[in-house]
Structure formats: C-alpha cells, structure tokens
Amino acid sequence: PCSPRQAFFAPTETLAIEKTPGKISAETVAPYPPGIPIIIPGERIEQGTIEYLQKV
C-alpha cells in the first residue's frame, strides 16, 4: 500500500470491482447509507471487501 496522497496522484485506471482484488485503491468508496468509507486511497482491495460491496 501507499499513502492516500500517493494513490490519489498516481496514474490510475477504472476497473469493475470484480477485477480489483489485490489492487491499490485511488479513490474512496463509501456506500450510502451509512456513508462510512469502506475503501480509502492507498488501501489494498481485499476479496472480503469486494464481497461486502456486492451485497450492499
């Protein structure tokens, strides 16, 4: 992982959530409700997080 600043300013690509396990997030993901961030920039995306997001 890297800092949120590094992730935000790094080159990025847009992918379907199913194709992101092990990738580093460049954006915040916060489903609403409740609006609490699940993924933040610089965080490695895990399979469990993807499964949670697919359920909400």
C-alpha positions as CSV (number, residue, x, y, z in Angstrom):
1,P,0.0,0.0,0.0
2,C,0.9,3.7,-0.2
3,S,-0.2,6.9,1.3
4,P,-3.6,8.4,0.3
5,R,-1.8,11.3,-1.4
6,Q,0.5,9.0,-3.4
7,A,-2.5,6.9,-4.5
8,F,-4.6,9.9,-5.5
9,F,-1.9,11.4,-7.7
10,A,-0.6,8.2,-9.2
11,P,-1.7,7.1,-12.7
12,T,-5.0,5.2,-12.4
13,E,-7.4,3.0,-14.4
14,T,-11.1,2.3,-13.9
15,L,-11.9,-1.3,-13.3
16,A,-15.0,-3.3,-12.5
17,I,-15.0,-4.2,-8.7
18,E,-14.7,-7.9,-9.6
19,K,-11.3,-7.3,-11.2
20,T,-9.7,-5.4,-8.3
21,P,-8.6,-7.9,-5.7
22,G,-5.0,-7.1,-4.7
23,K,-5.1,-3.7,-6.5
24,I,-4.5,-0.4,-4.7
25,S,-7.4,2.0,-4.5
26,A,-7.1,5.5,-5.9
27,E,-10.5,6.7,-4.6
28,T,-12.7,6.5,-1.5
29,V,-15.6,4.0,-1.7
30,A,-18.4,4.8,0.8
31,P,-21.8,3.2,0.1
32,Y,-24.7,5.2,1.4
33,P,-26.3,4.6,3.8
34,P,-24.4,4.5,6.1
35,G,-21.8,6.7,4.2
36,I,-18.8,5.2,6.1
37,P,-15.7,4.7,3.9
38,I,-15.1,1.1,3.1
39,I,-12.0,1.7,1.0
40,I,-9.7,4.7,1.1
41,P,-7.0,5.8,-1.4
42,G,-3.8,3.8,-0.9
43,E,-5.5,0.7,0.6
44,R,-5.1,-2.7,-1.0
45,I,-8.5,-4.1,-2.0
46,E,-9.3,-7.5,-0.5
47,Q,-11.7,-10.1,-1.7
48,G,-13.8,-9.8,1.5
49,T,-14.3,-6.1,0.9
50,I,-15.4,-6.8,-2.7
51,E,-17.9,-9.4,-1.5
52,Y,-19.3,-6.9,1.1
53,L,-19.7,-4.2,-1.6
54,Q,-21.5,-6.5,-3.9
55,K,-24.0,-7.2,-1.1
56,V,-24.8,-3.6,-0.2
